[in-house]
Amino acid sequence: MSLQAIKDAIANKKMICPKCKGSIQQFDKYANTIDAVRDGFNVLEIDSRGERVTLICGNEGCSWKERTEYPMEFVED
């Protein structure tokens, strides 16, 4: 899930807090990741790409916050 997709999901209130069931209001510390890179004999292999992001509920009375590699799990249609 790209940074723009996360911003859009939050803006469209499609990213849902698992604790209070309200829409997640903010995020922090987005980072693209590469799990494994091997370079041998001029062949570069990349095993997987992903991202890490800290999702923050931000709704009144809810202090839920989670650092995740799977932000799509919190998106509802």
Contacts in CASP RR format, 6 or more apart in sequence:
PFRMAT RR
TARGET T0000
AUTHOR 0000-0000-0000
METHOD contacts of the structure
MODEL  1
MSLQAIKDAIANKKMICPKCKGSIQQFDKYANTIDAVRDGFNVLEIDSRG
ERVTLICGNEGCSWKERTEYPMEFVED
1 9 0 8 1.000
1 51 0 8 1.000
1 71 0 8 1.000
1 72 0 8 1.000
2 51 0 8 1.000
3 30 0 8 1.000
3 51 0 8 1.000
6 15 0 8 1.000
6 27 0 8 1.000
6 30 0 8 1.000
6 53 0 8 1.000
6 71 0 8 1.000
9 15 0 8 1.000
9 71 0 8 1.000
9 75 0 8 1.000
10 23 0 8 1.000
10 24 0 8 1.000
10 25 0 8 1.000
10 26 0 8 1.000
10 27 0 8 1.000
13 23 0 8 1.000
14 23 0 8 1.000
14 75 0 8 1.000
14 76 0 8 1.000
14 77 0 8 1.000
15 23 0 8 1.000
15 24 0 8 1.000
15 55 0 8 1.000
15 71 0 8 1.000
15 74 0 8 1.000
15 75 0 8 1.000
15 76 0 8 1.000
16 22 0 8 1.000
16 23 0 8 1.000
16 24 0 8 1.000
16 74 0 8 1.000
16 75 0 8 1.000
16 76 0 8 1.000
17 23 0 8 1.000
17 24 0 8 1.000
17 57 0 8 1.000
17 59 0 8 1.000
17 62 0 8 1.000
17 64 0 8 1.000
17 74 0 8 1.000
18 64 0 8 1.000
18 74 0 8 1.000
19 57 0 8 1.000
19 62 0 8 1.000
19 64 0 8 1.000
20 57 0 8 1.000
20 59 0 8 1.000
20 61 0 8 1.000
20 62 0 8 1.000
20 64 0 8 1.000
22 57 0 8 1.000
22 59 0 8 1.000
22 62 0 8 1.000
23 59 0 8 1.000
24 55 0 8 1.000
24 56 0 8 1.000
24 57 0 8 1.000
24 58 0 8 1.000
24 74 0 8 1.000
25 56 0 8 1.000
25 57 0 8 1.000
25 58 0 8 1.000
25 59 0 8 1.000
26 55 0 8 1.000
26 56 0 8 1.000
26 58 0 8 1.000
27 53 0 8 1.000
27 54 0 8 1.000
27 55 0 8 1.000
27 56 0 8 1.000
28 53 0 8 1.000
28 54 0 8 1.000
28 56 0 8 1.000
29 52 0 8 1.000
29 53 0 8 1.000
29 54 0 8 1.000
29 67 0 8 1.000
30 51 0 8 1.000
30 52 0 8 1.000
30 53 0 8 1.000
31 51 0 8 1.000
31 52 0 8 1.000
31 53 0 8 1.000
32 49 0 8 1.000
32 50 0 8 1.000
32 51 0 8 1.000
33 49 0 8 1.000
33 50 0 8 1.000
33 51 0 8 1.000
33 52 0 8 1.000
33 69 0 8 1.000
34 46 0 8 1.000
34 47 0 8 1.000
34 48 0 8 1.000
34 49 0 8 1.000
34 50 0 8 1.000
35 47 0 8 1.000
35 48 0 8 1.000
35 49 0 8 1.000
35 50 0 8 1.000
36 45 0 8 1.000
36 46 0 8 1.000
36 47 0 8 1.000
36 48 0 8 1.000
37 44 0 8 1.000
37 45 0 8 1.000
37 46 0 8 1.000
37 47 0 8 1.000
38 44 0 8 1.000
38 45 0 8 1.000
39 45 0 8 1.000
50 69 0 8 1.000
51 69 0 8 1.000
51 71 0 8 1.000
52 67 0 8 1.000
52 68 0 8 1.000
52 69 0 8 1.000
53 67 0 8 1.000
53 68 0 8 1.000
53 71 0 8 1.000
54 65 0 8 1.000
54 66 0 8 1.000
54 67 0 8 1.000
54 68 0 8 1.000
55 65 0 8 1.000
55 66 0 8 1.000
55 68 0 8 1.000
55 71 0 8 1.000
55 74 0 8 1.000
56 64 0 8 1.000
56 65 0 8 1.000
57 63 0 8 1.000
57 64 0 8 1.000
57 65 0 8 1.000
68 74 0 8 1.000
END
